[in-house]
Amino acid sequence: MPRLAKMPPIEEHVHACTMCGYCVPVCPAYQEAGWEGMSPRGRIYALRQYDMRGPLDRLLGRHVKPGEPFARSAWECTGCGACEEVCPVDIPFNTLWDDVKEWMVESGYRRKELEPYLLNVRESHNIYGKDPKDRAAWLPPEAVQSDMPEVVFWVGCVASYEKQQIARAVIKILSAAHVTYRVLGRDEWCSGAPLARMGYKKVVEKEIMPHNIEAVARTGAKALVTACAECYRAFSRDYKEAGGNAPFSVYHLSHYVEKLVSEKRIAFTKPLPQKIAFHDACHMGRVCDTFDSPRQALKFIRDLKVLEMVPTREETLCSGGGGGFPDVYPGQAANVGSRRIEDAVETGAGALVTTCPHAEAHFDKVVAQRNMKISIVDLAEMIAQAL
């Protein structure tokens, strides 16, 4: 049996829990599993029992030490932040679960399904293990990069390799606004946001974060723009909490489009007479408290009708695509994604629009597997179509 590493300094949060249970019904993993041991309250109860163990427990051989069953429950978490949103005593669950997963990794209870992602990022600097020389292969021939850029376009792993139409859409937007930009190519490493949710938070802080901040800073750009909700979380929240204070501003594309419109640098001339349902990406919405900017960016598009799914905003159901959840619990992840897609279908929309390429990739798989009748589109693509 693996030897348990020292518990991270989370005791204050563990004992702050009132066991009220508000976090139980909102947890997407619990909604699928139905076992409270897999819910936030269930995990907190187990952690509290371990922290309160005494000599008599050891003498009588009482099993209060977290083992494989607890480790399985630790990864039955998408990192969506729904538990933190409803917590009446403000337990910072978003970081707590990252710490717990890392504790389990350090204790020898890592998930074998997720190890390839760590290896890929360390060796190829992207979650797919693709050739880093091809990271900017998507760039259109007409793209003109600047040696003195106004912004760095942070592409992200998904848009660099799997969803390149998102990357090309962002370039179209920046070019239309005459924004000088630069893409880092092989100097752009995975932001580390997916790894941090999988139990590799220290790897991100020690190996990935310093490189990424320095790579952007070297360009002299005053701002970073990304269309990826997870990359936005990494630079705007995770890195700051780890002491990585970047010498540049960080924008999600939706923020930057608002800025460009207010400065009269961009205009939307092409009407898009269609109905779309907007999905709040967890890392963009609940975790980074950004709900209005994506909706405002869509409102700039003429004749586009933006429909709200139920639940929405702070109460949004997760896509099921984060935290390594689809790799460890593929069936549950597909069910969570399917329920969210059904929410979109019920609005009568022809497309589901999101700000998270990871969620889009997960939704695409679910739509294909279950033959669902709706398109999945990124916010950047919608905006680019209206130029």
Helices and strands as residue ranges (DSSP letters): H 11-16, H 23-26, H 28-33, G 36-38, H 40-51, H 55-59, H 68-74, H 82-86, H 93-106, H 115-124, G 132-134, E 151-154, H 157-157, I 158-162, H 164-176, E 181-182, G 185-187, H 193-198, H 201-203, I 204-208, H 209-218, E 223-226, H 229-233, I 234-238, H 239-241, E 249-252, H 253-262, E 274-279, H 292-299, E 304-308, G 313-315, H 325-328, H 330-346, E 351-354, H 357-370, E 375-378, H 379-385
